Amino acid sequence: MDIILGLAITTHLGLAGTYNEVHPHVRLNQNNYIAGAYYNSVENLSLYAGRRWEYGDFGLEATAVTGYNEFGKIVPKARATYDLSDNITIFVGPAGENYDNVTKLGAVIGLEIVFEK
């Protein structure tokens, strides 16, 4: 089992709210099953578990995640990744918000630095 410590810097596109853009996290990885915790965009602790698929430098993650209370106790999360180097990854994933009683869809893009232990 791999333990991965990391830090992601993000920006939120197409959304009206103001969001946290610094996300420290820890991840456990076992045979492409992943689980972990991170400080999310709405300044809550998120716990997640799911699966990761890889093809060369590309990756796709599908997880169930907590910490986004306006959408329910557990919500689906997905992101696509591309490894720039052994410890630097860029990623993109869908995002949603309920701002002024209007539900909007957008995207989160980011840069992640990982430190494998």
C-alpha positions as CSV (number, residue, x, y, z in Angstrom):
1,M,0.0,0.0,0.0
2,D,1.3,3.4,-0.9
3,I,0.8,6.5,1.3
4,I,0.8,9.7,-0.7
5,L,1.0,13.2,0.8
6,G,0.2,16.1,-1.5
7,L,-0.8,19.6,-2.1
8,A,-3.1,20.8,-4.8
9,I,-3.6,24.4,-6.1
10,T,-6.9,24.9,-7.9
11,T,-9.0,27.5,-9.7
12,H,-12.8,27.2,-10.3
13,L,-14.2,28.1,-13.7
14,G,-17.8,29.0,-14.5
15,L,-18.8,29.3,-10.8
16,A,-19.9,32.5,-9.0
17,G,-18.8,31.8,-5.5
18,T,-15.4,32.3,-3.8
19,Y,-13.6,29.1,-3.1
20,N,-10.5,27.8,-1.2
21,E,-7.8,27.1,-3.7
22,V,-5.2,25.3,-1.5
23,H,-5.8,21.6,-0.8
24,P,-3.4,19.6,1.4
25,H,-4.2,15.9,1.3
26,V,-3.3,12.3,2.1
27,R,-4.1,9.3,0.0
28,L,-3.8,5.6,0.3
29,N,-3.4,3.7,-2.9
30,Q,-3.7,-0.1,-3.2
31,N,-3.9,-1.8,-6.6
32,N,-5.6,1.3,-8.1
33,Y,-8.2,1.6,-5.3
34,I,-7.8,4.9,-3.6
35,A,-9.0,6.5,-0.3
36,G,-8.0,9.6,1.4
37,A,-8.8,13.0,3.0
38,Y,-8.3,16.6,1.8
39,Y,-9.2,20.2,2.7
40,N,-11.9,21.0,0.1
41,S,-13.0,24.1,-1.9
42,V,-15.7,24.9,0.6
43,E,-13.3,24.8,3.5
44,N,-14.4,21.4,4.9
45,L,-12.6,18.1,5.4
46,S,-13.5,15.7,2.7
47,L,-13.1,11.9,2.9
48,Y,-13.2,9.9,-0.3
49,A,-12.9,6.3,-1.6
50,G,-12.9,5.0,-5.2
51,R,-10.9,3.8,-8.1
52,R,-8.2,5.1,-10.4
53,W,-7.4,4.0,-13.9
54,E,-4.1,4.8,-15.7
55,Y,-2.9,4.8,-19.3
56,G,0.6,6.1,-19.6
57,D,0.8,9.6,-18.1
58,F,-3.1,9.9,-18.2
59,G,-5.4,9.0,-15.3
60,L,-9.0,8.9,-14.5
61,E,-10.5,8.8,-10.9
62,A,-14.0,8.1,-9.8
63,T,-14.8,8.4,-6.1
64,A,-17.5,9.0,-3.6
65,V,-16.7,12.0,-1.4
66,T,-18.0,13.7,1.8
67,G,-17.8,17.4,2.8
68,Y,-19.9,19.1,0.2
69,N,-23.0,19.4,2.4
70,E,-25.2,21.5,0.0
71,F,-25.4,18.5,-2.4
72,G,-25.8,15.7,0.1
73,K,-23.8,13.7,2.6
74,I,-21.9,11.7,-0.1
75,V,-21.5,12.8,-3.7
76,P,-19.8,11.4,-6.7
77,K,-16.5,13.0,-7.8
78,A,-14.5,12.5,-11.0
79,R,-11.3,14.0,-12.3
80,A,-8.9,13.4,-15.2
81,T,-5.2,13.7,-14.6
82,Y,-2.0,14.1,-16.6
83,D,1.5,13.6,-15.1
84,L,4.0,16.3,-16.0
85,S,6.7,14.5,-13.9
86,D,7.0,11.9,-11.2
87,N,5.6,14.3,-8.6
88,I,3.7,17.0,-10.5
89,T,0.2,16.4,-12.0
90,I,-2.3,18.6,-13.7
91,F,-6.0,17.8,-13.4
92,V,-9.5,18.8,-14.4
93,G,-12.9,17.8,-13.0
94,P,-16.5,18.9,-13.0
95,A,-17.8,21.2,-10.3
96,G,-21.2,22.4,-9.1
97,E,-22.6,25.0,-6.8
98,N,-25.9,26.4,-5.5
99,Y,-25.3,30.1,-5.5
100,D,-28.2,32.5,-4.8
101,N,-30.6,29.6,-5.2
102,V,-29.3,28.9,-8.7
103,T,-27.5,25.6,-9.5
104,K,-24.4,26.1,-11.7
105,L,-22.0,23.7,-13.3
106,G,-18.4,24.5,-13.9
107,A,-14.9,23.0,-13.7
108,V,-12.0,22.8,-11.3
109,I,-8.5,22.8,-12.8
110,G,-5.4,22.4,-10.8
111,L,-1.8,21.5,-10.2
112,E,-0.9,18.8,-7.7
113,I,2.5,18.2,-6.1
114,V,2.7,14.7,-4.5
115,F,5.2,13.3,-2.1
116,E,5.1,9.5,-1.9
117,K,6.1,7.8,1.3
